[in-house]
Amino acid sequence: MNVQLSTFLLYFVVVFAIGWYALRATKSEADYWIAGGKLGWLVGGATMAATHTSAGTFVGTIGVMYVAGWSFGWLVLALPLAYWFMAAVLAPRFTRVKQLTLPAFIETRYYSKGVRALAAFIILIATVVYVQAQIVAGGLIANIVFGVPVSWGMVGFTAILLAYTVIGGMIAVVYTDLLQLIIMVLGAICAVPLAIRQVGGIEPLFTYVEAVNPLTFSWEAMPALLLFTMGLSFLLGGVATPEKLIRLYAMRDMRTIRRGILLTIVAVTTLNLLVFVLSLAAVVLFPNLPTGDLAMPMLATAVLPATLGAILLAAITAAMMSTVDSLLLVAGSALSVDIYQLFRPDAPPGRRLWVDRLGILVVGTIPVVLLLSGVGEGELVQFIVLLFTALMASSFFIPVVVGVYWRRATREGAAAAMVGGVTTALAWEGWGPADAIDPVLPGFLVSAFLMVVVSLLTPPPPESATQPYMSSPEKP
């Protein structure tokens, strides 16, 4: 049995063991969806960082930088600001009333089950887009490690994810995230010095990169306005994506949230900087790849020793799994908690848990079926990730942030902001100049405009909807 296969089998055995432990520890829906709201800062920060560090980082970022150069790397500067905003501005009010899902917050703040269902529907559609990107990357890794066709790899990758996520819920996800973050950090730390040594050192690395692709260190490879708006997408989406917001509910209190997000900032920034160096090495070592998304897998298999290469491939797989399992939880909860229980509020707890698991199974299967049907193939992974981020920012940033700070925000304003924002972002991606301006900018502006105008034109919300979030701030 080769080293790569042994490493992956050991990894999957540990993952399934965590899933089995989580099954035994899950006693209620609160355990299943937010780990009982009792996570400490270490596991809370690790799961936030691991959820962020997806195939978009280990495959997508390298893929885009391989094609477009170093300028894309500056977008990472938006990420610490997004997490600071989440901890310092949003969380103190957003977490005063703990919920199981983001749409449940929408219902509480905007006093409407219909608006809650709308939020759940948007999450379901956007999640299918994002999960597709991760599954494509999983198929590429399976092809390299096991030699199976990419389509088989996508199916197998999804089956493993569904198995432990369906069984163990959030408890399984957060503890596998901790394991996966450790693997990601170790894999990247081991890979960087070996990749640098392969090209002769730091100085030769920069020299060779400029010789292979003179635009790598310039701002000419991508339009400046496009880069700026992509950074805006990372900033706004980093705050407003449901899989991150729900982790605020999963952590114990505000002190825990602040410490956990500090860990997230350190881990995410470190991993991104390491990935940037690996992208430069890939430009030198593999200048003629058919797609940039192959850069990281090629580094792992052709440059590193077998054991370290297997660890790096496991790190890439961990990055994908840590994001997809979180997305499956969010989408599954949208289907089972926010839609099913809207029609069956009297369903007994045991049945609700089974429907919860069925919801995850359904939303995890749809992206694979679409990919096998040819829908969503051929895009660079990072661009699919950016589209998801733009959709989430356009839909939820304004309703969530404005909702906890502006008493006059109404249910009609929130519905208009979500529909207008996501529709504008999708329309811009389909028919607008998306190669010059990221869809997040028009989506965000339309969402903000509609929230203010429609809210002012409709009756103010009841005091019961705003009081929990806008009473005197709690003492830390």
C-alpha positions in Angstrom: 0.0 0.0 0.0 1.6 3.3 -1.0 2.1 6.3 1.3 -0.6 8.5 -0.1 -3.2 5.8 0.2 -2.2 4.9 3.7 -2.2 8.5 4.8 -5.7 9.1 3.4 -7.1 5.9 4.9 -5.8 6.9 8.3 -7.3 10.4 7.9 -10.7 9.0 7.0 -10.7 6.5 9.9 -10.1 9.4 12.3 -12.9 11.5 10.7 -15.4 8.7 11.0 -14.4 8.1 14.6 -15.2 11.7 15.3 -18.5 11.3 13.6 -19.4 8.3 15.7 -18.4 10.2 18.9 -20.6 13.1 17.8 -23.6 10.8 17.1 -23.4 9.7 20.8 -23.0 13.3 22.0 -25.9 14.7 20.0 -29.0 14.8 22.2 -31.0 17.7 20.8 -31.5 19.9 17.8 -29.3 22.6 19.5 -26.5 20.0 19.7 -27.0 19.0 16.1 -27.0 22.6 14.6 -24.9 24.7 17.0 -23.1 22.2 19.2 -25.3 23.2 22.1 -23.9 26.8 21.9 -21.1 25.7 24.3 -17.9 25.8 22.2 -14.7 27.2 23.7 -12.4 29.6 21.9 -9.9 27.0 20.6 -12.5 24.8 18.9 -14.7 27.8 18.0 -11.8 29.7 16.4 -10.4 26.5 14.7 -13.8 25.7 13.1 -14.2 29.3 11.9 -10.7 29.2 10.3 -11.1 25.8 8.8 -14.5 26.7 7.4 -12.9 29.8 5.7 -9.9 27.8 4.4 -11.6 25.9 1.6 -10.6 24.7 -1.8 -10.8 28.4 -2.6 -7.6 28.8 -0.6 -5.6 25.6 -1.3 -6.7 25.1 -4.9 -8.5 28.3 -6.0 -6.2 31.0 -4.7 -3.1 29.2 -6.1 -5.1 28.7 -9.4 -5.9 32.4 -9.8 -2.4 33.6 -8.8 -0.9 31.0 -11.2 -2.9 32.7 -14.0 -3.3 36.3 -12.9 -0.3 37.0 -10.7 0.6 38.4 -7.3 -2.0 41.2 -7.4 -4.8 38.8 -6.4 -2.9 38.1 -3.2 -3.6 41.5 -1.8 -7.2 40.6 -1.4 -6.3 38.6 1.7 -5.8 42.0 3.5 -9.6 42.2 3.6 -10.0 39.1 5.6 -8.7 40.3 9.0 -10.8 43.4 8.7 -13.9 41.2 8.1 -13.3 39.1 11.2 -12.5 42.2 13.3 -15.9 43.7 12.2 -17.6 40.4 13.0 -16.2 40.3 16.6 -16.2 44.0 17.5 -19.3 45.3 15.7 -21.7 42.5 14.8 -21.4 39.8 17.4 -22.2 41.8 20.6 -25.7 42.4 19.3 -26.2 39.6 16.9 -25.7 36.9 19.6 -27.9 38.3 22.3 -30.7 35.9 21.1 -29.2 32.6 20.2 -30.8 30.8 17.2 -30.2 27.5 15.4 -30.0 29.1 11.9 -29.5 32.4 10.2 -33.1 32.4 8.8 -34.3 32.0 12.4 -32.6 35.3 13.2 -34.3 36.8 10.2 -37.7 35.7 11.5 -37.1 37.0 15.0 -35.8 40.4 13.9 -38.1 40.9 11.0 -41.3 39.3 12.5 -42.1 37.2 9.5 -42.1 33.5 8.7 -42.3 34.3 5.0 -39.1 36.4 5.1 -37.4 33.5 7.0 -38.4 31.1 4.2 -37.1 33.5 1.6 -33.7 33.6 3.4 -33.6 29.8 3.6 -34.4 29.5 -0.2 -31.5 31.9 -1.0 -29.1 29.9 1.1 -30.1 26.7 -0.6 -29.6 28.0 -4.1 -26.3 29.7 -3.3 -24.9 26.7 -1.4 -25.4 24.5 -4.4 -23.1 26.9 -6.3 -20.4 26.9 -3.7 -20.4 23.2 -2.9 -19.9 22.4 -6.6 -16.6 24.2 -6.5 -15.4 22.1 -3.6 -16.6 18.8 -5.1 -14.8 19.6 -8.4 -11.6 20.1 -6.4 -12.3 16.8 -4.5 -12.6 15.0 -7.8 -9.2 16.3 -8.9 -7.5 15.2 -5.7 -9.1 11.7 -5.9 -7.9 11.4 -9.5 -4.3 12.2 -8.4 -4.3 10.1 -5.3 -6.3 7.0 -6.3 -6.2 7.2 -10.1 -9.9 7.1 -10.4 -11.9 9.2 -12.9 -12.7 12.7 -11.7 -16.4 11.9 -11.7 -15.9 8.9 -9.5 -13.8 11.0 -7.2 -16.5 13.7 -6.9 -19.1 11.0 -5.9 -16.7 9.4 -3.4 -15.7 12.7 -1.8 -19.3 13.7 -1.4 -20.3 10.4 0.1 -17.6 10.6 2.8 -18.6 14.1 3.7 -22.3 13.2 3.9 -21.6 10.2 6.0 -20.0 12.0 9.0 -22.0 15.2 8.6 -25.4 13.5 8.5 -24.5 11.3 11.5 -22.9 13.8 13.8 -24.1 17.3 12.8 -22.3 20.4 14.2 -20.4 18.4 16.9 -18.8 16.2 14.2 -18.1 19.2 12.0 -16.3 21.4 14.6 -14.0 18.6 15.9 -13.2 17.4 12.4 -12.5 21.1 11.6 -9.9 21.2 14.4 -8.2 18.1 13.1 -8.4 19.5 9.5 -6.9 22.9 10.5 -3.9 21.2 12.1 -3.4 19.1 9.0 -3.6 22.2 6.8 -1.1 24.2 8.8 1.3 21.3 9.0 1.0 20.5 5.3 1.6 24.1 4.2 4.5 24.6 6.7 6.2 21.5 5.4 5.6 22.3 1.7 6.9 25.9 1.6 10.6 25.3 2.4 10.8 22.2 0.2 9.2 24.1 -2.7 11.6 27.0 -2.2 14.6 24.6 -2.1 13.4 23.0 -5.3 13.8 26.3 -7.2 17.1 27.2 -5.5 16.0 29.6 -2.8 13.9 32.8 -2.3 15.9 35.1 -4.6 16.0 32.7 -7.6 12.3 32.0 -7.0 11.4 35.7 -7.7 13.8 35.9 -10.6 12.4 32.7 -12.3 8.8 33.8 -11.8 9.5 37.1 -13.5 11.2 35.3 -16.4 8.3 32.8 -16.8 5.5 35.4 -16.4 6.6 39.1 -16.4 3.1 40.2 -15.3 3.1 38.2 -12.0 4.3 41.1 -9.8 2.4 43.8 -11.7 -1.1 45.2 -11.5 -1.7 44.6 -15.2 -2.9 41.0 -15.1 -6.3 41.9 -13.7 -8.2 45.3 -13.8 -7.6 47.3 -10.6 -11.4 48.0 -10.2 -12.1 44.2 -10.4 -9.4 43.5 -7.8 -10.9 46.2 -5.5 -14.4 44.9 -5.8 -13.2 41.3 -5.3 -11.7 42.5 -2.1 -15.0 44.1 -1.1 -16.6 40.7 -1.8 -14.2 39.0 0.6 -14.8 41.7 3.2 -18.6 41.8 3.1 -19.0 38.0 2.5 -16.6 37.2 5.3 -19.0 38.9 7.6 -22.3 37.7 6.1 -21.9 34.1 5.0 -24.3 31.9 7.0 -21.8 29.1 7.8 -19.6 31.7 9.7 -22.5 33.6 11.3 -23.9 30.4 12.8 -20.5 29.8 14.6 -21.1 32.9 16.6 -24.1 31.1 18.1 -22.1 28.0 18.7 -19.5 29.7 20.9 -20.1 30.1 24.6 -20.1 33.9 25.1 -18.6 37.2 23.8 -15.2 36.6 25.5 -15.0 33.3 23.8 -16.0 34.8 20.4 -13.3 37.5 20.6 -10.5 35.0 21.5 -11.7 32.5 18.9 -11.8 35.1 16.1 -8.3 36.2 17.0 -7.2 32.6 16.5 -9.1 32.6 13.2 -7.3 35.8 12.0 -3.9 34.4 12.8 -4.5 31.0 11.2 -6.2 32.3 8.0 -3.6 35.0 7.4 -0.7 32.5 8.0 -2.2 29.9 5.7 -2.8 32.5 2.9 0.8 33.8 3.1 2.1 30.3 2.8 -0.2 29.5 -0.1 1.1 32.7 -1.9 4.6 31.3 -1.8 3.5 27.9 -3.1 1.7 29.7 -6.0 5.0 31.3 -7.1 6.8 28.0 -7.0 4.1 26.4 -9.1 4.6 29.1 -11.8 8.3 28.2 -12.0 8.0 24.5 -11.8 4.9 23.9 -13.9 4.6 26.8 -16.4 2.2 25.2 -18.9 -0.6 23.6 -16.8 -4.0 23.4 -18.7 -5.7 25.0 -15.6 -4.4 26.8 -12.6 -6.5 24.6 -10.3 -3.9 21.8 -10.9 -1.0 23.8 -9.5 -1.3 22.7 -5.9 -1.9 19.0 -6.6 1.1 19.0 -8.9 3.3 20.5 -6.2 2.2 17.8 -3.8 2.8 14.9 -6.2 5.8 16.0 -8.3 7.9 18.2 -5.9 7.5 16.9 -2.3 8.7 13.5 -0.9 5.9 10.9 -0.9 5.1 11.3 2.8 5.0 15.1 2.8 3.2 15.1 -0.5 0.5 12.9 1.0 0.2 15.3 4.0 -0.2 18.2 1.6 -2.9 16.4 -0.4 -4.6 15.5 2.9 -4.4 19.2 3.8 -6.1 20.2 0.5 -8.8 17.5 1.2 -9.2 18.8 4.7 -9.7 22.3 3.5 -12.4 21.2 1.1 -14.1 19.0 3.7 -14.0 21.6 6.5 -16.0 24.0 4.3 -18.4 21.6 2.6 -19.5 20.0 5.9 -20.3 23.5 7.2 -22.2 24.5 4.1 -24.1 21.2 4.2 -25.2 22.0 7.8 -26.3 25.5 6.8 -28.2 24.3 3.8 -29.6 21.3 5.5 -30.9 23.4 8.4 -32.5 25.8 5.8 -34.4 22.9 4.3 -35.4 21.1 7.5 -35.6 23.7 10.2 -36.6 26.8 8.3 -38.8 25.3 5.6 -40.1 21.9 6.8 -40.8 23.1 10.3 -42.6 26.1 8.9 -45.3 23.7 7.7 -44.9 21.2 10.5 -44.2 23.2 13.6 -45.7 20.4 15.8 -43.3 17.7 14.6 -41.9 15.7 17.5 -38.1 16.2 18.3 -37.2 12.7 17.1 -38.8 13.2 13.7 -37.2 16.7 13.4 -33.7 15.2 13.9 -34.4 12.6 11.2 -35.6 15.3 8.8 -32.5 17.4 9.7 -30.3 14.5 8.5 -32.5 14.0 5.4 -32.1 17.7 4.6 -28.3 17.4 4.6 -28.5 14.3 2.5 -30.7 16.0 -0.1 -28.7 19.3 -0.4 -25.4 17.3 -0.5 -26.6 15.1 -3.4 -27.9 17.9 -5.7 -24.5 19.5 -6.5 -23.0 16.1 -7.6 -26.0 15.4 -9.8 -25.6 18.8 -11.5 -21.9 18.4 -12.0 -22.3 14.9 -13.5 -24.9 16.5 -15.8 -22.4 19.0 -17.0 -23.7 22.0 -15.0 -20.9 24.1 -13.5 -17.9 22.4 -15.1 -14.9 24.3 -16.4 -14.7 27.3 -14.0 -11.7 28.1 -11.9 -12.6 27.1 -8.3 -11.8 30.5 -6.8 -14.2 32.3 -9.2 -17.0 30.0 -8.1 -16.1 30.8 -4.5 -16.2 34.5 -5.3 -19.6 34.2 -6.8 -21.0 32.5 -3.7 -19.4 35.1 -1.5 -20.9 37.9 -3.6 -24.4 36.3 -3.4 -24.2 36.0 0.4 -22.9 39.5 0.8 -25.6 40.9 -1.5 -28.3 39.0 0.3 -27.5 39.1 4.0 -24.9 41.8 4.9 -27.5 44.6 5.0 -30.4 42.7 6.7 -28.1 41.3 9.4 -25.9 44.3 10.2 -28.5 47.0 9.7 -31.0 44.8 11.4 -29.2 44.9 14.8 -28.4 48.7 14.5 -31.4 50.4 12.9 -34.7 50.2 14.6 -36.6 51.4 11.5 -35.6 48.4 9.4 -38.8 46.5 8.5 -39.7 43.0 7.2 -40.6 44.5 3.8 -37.3 46.3 3.7 -35.4 43.1 4.5 -37.3 41.1 1.9 -36.6 43.7 -0.7 -32.9 43.9 0.3 -32.4 40.2 0.0 -34.3 39.7 -3.3 -32.9 42.9 -4.9 -29.4 42.2 -3.8 -29.1 38.6 -4.9 -31.0 39.2 -8.2 -28.7 42.1 -9.1 -25.6 40.1 -8.3 -26.8 37.2 -10.4 -27.9 39.5 -13.3 -24.5 41.2 -13.2 -22.7 37.9 -13.3 -24.8 36.7 -16.2 -25.1 39.9 -18.3 -23.1 42.7 -16.8 -19.4 43.5 -17.1 -18.4 40.9 -14.4 -14.9 40.8 -15.8 -14.4 44.5 -14.8 -16.5 44.8 -11.6 -17.3 42.0 -9.2 -21.1 41.4 -8.8 -20.9 42.1 -5.1 -20.7 45.9 -5.6 -24.0 46.4 -7.5 -25.6 43.7 -5.4 -24.6 45.4 -2.2 -25.6 48.9 -3.3 -29.1 47.8 -4.5 -29.6 45.8 -1.2 -28.7 48.9 0.9 -30.9 51.2 -1.2 -33.9 49.0 -1.0 -33.6 48.3 2.7 -33.6 52.1 3.5 -36.3 53.2 1.0 -38.7 50.3 1.5 -38.3 50.4 5.3 -39.1 54.1 5.3 -42.2 53.6 3.1 -43.7 50.8 5.3 -45.0 50.7 8.9 -42.2 50.6 11.6 -41.5 47.2 13.2 -42.9 46.3 16.6 -40.9 46.9 19.7 -40.7 43.2 20.4 -38.6 42.7 17.2 -36.0 45.3 17.9 -35.7 45.4 21.7 -33.6 42.2 22.1 -30.9 43.6 19.8 -31.0 47.3 20.6 -31.4 47.5 24.4 -28.5 48.8 26.4 -25.3 46.9 25.5 -24.4 44.0 27.8 -21.3 44.3 29.9 -18.5 42.1 28.7 
